[in-house]
Amino acid sequence: MKVLILFGPPGSGKGTQANKILEKYPSCIYISTGDILRENIKQNTYLGKLAQNYISQGLLVPDEIINSMIENKIKNINDNIDFLILDGYPRSTNQLEFLLNLIPYKDIKVIYLKIDLKDVINRIVYRRVCPKCNKIYHLLYNKPQSNETCDNCNTKLIQREDDREEIVTNRYKVYLNQTLPILDKIKQLDIKFIEIPADKDINEIFNNINEFIKN
């Protein structure tokens, strides 16, 4: 199985680029650890309760919880796909080592979307989500027609707890301290890797990603 890892801090555009990749390569499968965690939290599962305690403080969820979720997902995926897209995983060197026990490094490509804290805050803190239909808005770049109300279902928009500025800032610091060292490990292992500034035009970023995927 071929794996494409989208690597970068919160707000770097990993989800946006994943959607564009899926449009271009519809036989791919996309796994976001953020979506998996939010689903467990919404369903009030045991793992969701554990994860919420960490997320609410802007901390990373422990490796053993995330690794188990990822392993279960990968085991249930049919091999007849172009590649698997991982968004938000791995986030530590321990998670990377766990992944390499599941997938050979020669079958992995890594895309690093680089962005600074100021741009991350602008992207995330002004984000709003419809709790009913899950449509995402941005109060600066993608405003709803009516003040903080969903255009689709007229539901009052909400700000996710982990989108608050103090949480975002803490998540970014945790990312720098705990996640960024993965890059050194990736380079040591000679895994195929590209770094792309995440403040570029969305389509320009995707063109760079698409060329990397094809080569």
Phi and psi in degrees as a GROMACS rama.xvg file:
@    title "Ramachandran Plot"
@    xaxis  label "Phi"
@    yaxis  label "Psi"
@TYPE xy
-84.0318  139.689  LYS-2
-126.998  134.161  VAL-3
-115.678  118.007  LEU-4
-99.9211  123.893  ILE-5
-94.6668  114.204  LEU-6
-118.707  133.196  PHE-7
164.278  164.831  GLY-8
-70.5461  169.628  PRO-9
-55.521  136.563  PRO-10
84.6693  7.11428  GLY-11
-82.6732  -6.2708  SER-12
96.9881  19.1892  GLY-13
-60.8922  -44.8693  LYS-14
-64.9974  -40.4002  GLY-15
-61.2478  -46.8372  THR-16
-69.2857  -33.2817  GLN-17
-60.8673  -41.7857  ALA-18
-63.51  -38.8615  ASN-19
-69.1863  -36.6287  LYS-20
-64.2009  -42.0959  ILE-21
-64.8333  -33.0575  LEU-22
-65.7483  -39.2148  GLU-23
-77.7253  -36.3843  LYS-24
-125.847  77.5806  TYR-25
-65.2974  -15.8365  PRO-26
-85.652  2.9496  SER-27
-76.5533  164.069  CYS-28
-121.859  135.587  ILE-29
-112.429  127.805  TYR-30
-123.614  120.215  ILE-31
-112.4  122.303  SER-32
-63.625  -31.8342  THR-33
-61.4488  -43.9614  GLY-34
-65.0963  -41.4719  ASP-35
-61.8033  -44.2918  ILE-36
-65.8308  -44.6669  LEU-37
-63.3073  -36.107  ARG-38
-63.2973  -43.4413  GLU-39
-66.1442  -38.3231  ASN-40
-66.3175  -43.4992  ILE-41
-62.4473  -38.5639  LYS-42
-83.238  -2.06464  GLN-43
58.0213  38.7257  ASN-44
-73.9693  169.433  THR-45
-59.4954  -46.323  TYR-46
-65.1326  -35.6429  LEU-47
-63.9257  -40.1471  GLY-48
-64.4156  -42.471  LYS-49
-63.5193  -44.8696  LEU-50
-64.4277  -38.2304  ALA-51
-60.6927  -34.9318  GLN-52
-61.7072  -35.2138  ASN-53
-81.496  -45.8513  TYR-54
-60.5697  -40.2379  ILE-55
-64.4255  -18.4294  SER-56
-101.646  2.00447  GLN-57
75.4393  21.9253  GLY-58
-101.004  156.943  LEU-59
-73.4656  141.405  LEU-60
-69.6137  138.715  VAL-61
-52.6496  146.153  PRO-62
-55.9773  -41.2475  ASP-63
-63.5405  -32.1002  GLU-64
-69.9624  -48.5377  ILE-65
-65.5321  -44.5421  ILE-66
-57.9801  -41.5542  ASN-67
-64.0304  -41.8894  SER-68
-61.8216  -46.4768  MET-69
-65.0228  -44.3254  ILE-70
-60.0745  -43.0609  GLU-71
-63.0491  -39.636  ASN-72
-65.4002  -48.1648  LYS-73
-63.5039  -40.1331  ILE-74
-63.2057  -25.0526  LYS-75
-96.6379  8.97468  ASN-76
-96.4791  133.576  ILE-77
-69.4886  138.557  ASN-78
-70.325  -14.7636  ASP-79
-83.7376  58.9386  ASN-80
-129.952  161.118  ILE-81
-63.7327  -53.2469  ASP-82
-168.875  163.787  PHE-83
-99.755  130.205  LEU-84
-99.3572  123.55  ILE-85
-108.849  123.18  LEU-86
-117.496  116.528  ASP-87
89.1922  10.2479  GLY-88
-148.799  133.968  TYR-89
-82.3212  154.519  PRO-90
-116.803  7.79804  ARG-91
-153.933  162.421  SER-92
-64.9479  -31.5814  THR-93
-63.9551  -41.3192  ASN-94
-66.4804  -38.5621  GLN-95
-61.5627  -45.2854  LEU-96
-63.1978  -36.755  GLU-97
-64.5686  -43.4381  PHE-98
-62.774  -39.7236  LEU-99
-68.455  -16.6046  LEU-100
-78.9937  -17.6964  ASN-101
-99.177  -36.2959  LEU-102
-128.578  127.279  ILE-103
-60.9983  142.485  PRO-104
-61.592  -27.8543  TYR-105
-67.7922  -16.5872  LYS-106
-98.7482  11.8155  ASP-107
-115.593  136.844  ILE-108
-124.21  142.386  LYS-109
-122.08  129.898  VAL-110
-114.242  119.976  ILE-111
-105.417  113.66  TYR-112
-95.0198  108.508  LEU-113
-94.101  133.805  LYS-114
-155.857  150.245  ILE-115
-93.4327  169.784  ASP-116
-62.4667  -40.2354  LEU-117
-57.4338  -46.5473  LYS-118
-68.499  -34.4701  ASP-119
-61.7675  -45.8834  VAL-120
-61.1382  -44.9897  ILE-121
-60.779  -36.3199  ASN-122
-75.6669  -38.795  ARG-123
-93.6028  -44.8148  ILE-124
-62.5707  -30.358  VAL-125
-92.9793  7.78155  TYR-126
-79.7491  139.723  ARG-127
-132.541  148.421  ARG-128
-129.419  141.19  VAL-129
-81.9873  120.797  CYS-130
-71.3812  -12.7936  PRO-131
-93.4189  -51.8808  LYS-132
-108.893  -1.8545  CYS-133
68.9007  13.459  ASN-134
-68.7678  140.333  LYS-135
-106.549  135.363  ILE-136
-123.522  168.716  TYR-137
-137.084  127.843  HIS-138
-69.7578  -10.6191  LEU-139
-107.052  -41.6314  LEU-140
-108.591  -21.7768  TYR-141
-145.435  67.084  ASN-142
-72.6353  146.825  LYS-143
-71.1645  157.722  PRO-144
-64.8307  -38.7654  GLN-145
-107.46  151.679  SER-146
-55.8995  106.427  ASN-147
51.666  38.7858  GLU-148
-127.934  137.135  THR-149
-63.5216  133.1  CYS-150
-67.9109  -27.9863  ASP-151
-80.6604  -44.3112  ASN-152
-130.398  8.3783  CYS-153
60.4994  23.81  ASN-154
-87.0783  142.224  THR-155
-62.8326  127.685  LYS-156
-73.6466  155.297  LEU-157
-126.522  159.523  ILE-158
-102.609  124.267  GLN-159
-60.1235  145.303  ARG-160
-57.2396  -39.2518  GLU-161
-82.0226  7.46792  ASP-162
-98.5721  -0.646139  ASP-163
-69.6669  148.248  ARG-164
-58.1631  -42.9167  GLU-165
-66.5747  -34.3583  GLU-166
-71.0395  -42.7095  ILE-167
-60.5002  -45.2079  VAL-168
-60.943  -42.7033  THR-169
-67.6143  -38.5504  ASN-170
-62.8937  -38.6322  ARG-171
-65.4151  -42.0457  TYR-172
-64.7975  -41.4875  LYS-173
-61.8665  -40.8135  VAL-174
-58.591  -47.3007  TYR-175
-61.4386  -40.893  LEU-176
-80.4694  -36.2274  ASN-177
-109.592  -30.332  GLN-178
-97.7465  -41.8778  THR-179
-54.9609  -34.919  LEU-180
-57.9588  -16.6488  PRO-181
-59.2012  -32.8989  ILE-182
-58.5835  -41.3386  LEU-183
-61.7747  -42.0388  ASP-184
-65.0871  -41.4705  LYS-185
-61.1942  -43.6772  ILE-186
-67.6312  -36.3435  LYS-187
-62.8599  -36.1459  GLN-188
-84.4652  -2.6021  LEU-189
61.5059  34.0397  ASP-190
-73.5781  140.465  ILE-191
-60.6642  129.753  LYS-192
-147.726  142.396  PHE-193
-140.882  141.294  ILE-194
-110.693  128.768  GLU-195
-129.416  126.766  ILE-196
-61.2494  125.275  PRO-197
-82.5112  -1.56982  ALA-198
-92.5022  7.12537  ASP-199
-75.8576  172.219  LYS-200
-60.3102  141.172  ASP-201
-56.0023  -43.4987  ILE-202
-70.2561  -34.8485  ASN-203
-64.9634  -41.4277  GLU-204
-61.3228  -44.5465  ILE-205
-64.4194  -38.7061  PHE-206
-60.0021  -40.5255  ASN-207
-64.3757  -41.2353  ASN-208
-64.5808  -44.0217  ILE-209
-63.1292  -39.925  ASN-210
-64.4421  -38.2394  GLU-211
-65.6096  -40.576  PHE-212
-63.2397  -41.1811  ILE-213
-73.7277  -26.8468  LYS-214
